[in-house]
Amino acid sequence: MKKAELKKLDKRQLDSKLNELRRDIMKLNAQRASGTPPENPGRIRAIRKTMARIITYSKQKDKEVKNK
């Protein structure tokens, strides 16, 4: 997901997207642990980066709400 798309989402949508990505990464890590090569190895890294972005934007939105 692109940064601009993530910035437009509200806190609830960010949380749901984060949960979805956590489920995806658990599936990919399970595949890797069982010895099955993942279809797209770069996808794990991309998911982690997106998760970090979502967490960052979520914290920023929390600070904005507290400062109002």
SVG drawing of the C-alpha trace seen along z (x, -y; Angstrom):
<svg xmlns="http://www.w3.org/2000/svg" viewBox="-12 -21 25 49">
<polyline fill="none" stroke="black" stroke-width="0.4" points="0.0,0.0 1.3,-3.5 2.1,-6.0 -0.5,-8.5 -3.2,-5.9 -2.3,-5.0 -2.3,-8.7 -5.9,-9.0 -7.1,-6.1 -8.6,-6.7 -7.5,-4.9 -10.0,-2.1 -9.2,-1.4 -5.4,-1.4 -6.0,1.1 -8.0,3.4 -5.4,3.3 -2.7,4.0 -4.5,7.1 -5.0,8.3 -1.2,7.9 -0.4,9.7 -2.4,12.7 -0.7,12.6 2.8,12.6 1.9,15.4 0.9,17.5 4.1,16.7 6.3,17.4 4.5,20.7 5.3,21.6 8.9,20.6 9.2,22.6 7.8,25.7 10.4,25.6 8.1,24.6 9.6,21.8 7.3,18.8 5.9,17.8 7.3,14.3 10.1,14.0 10.1,10.2 6.5,10.1 7.5,10.7 9.8,7.7 7.1,5.5 4.5,6.6 6.9,5.8 7.6,2.3 3.9,1.6 3.2,2.8 5.8,0.3 4.3,-2.5 0.8,-1.7 2.0,-1.7 3.8,-5.0 0.7,-6.7 -1.5,-5.2 0.7,-6.7 0.8,-10.1 -3.0,-10.1 -3.1,-9.3 -0.9,-12.3 -3.1,-14.5 -6.2,-13.5 -4.5,-14.1 -3.2,-17.6 -6.7,-18.8"/>
</svg>
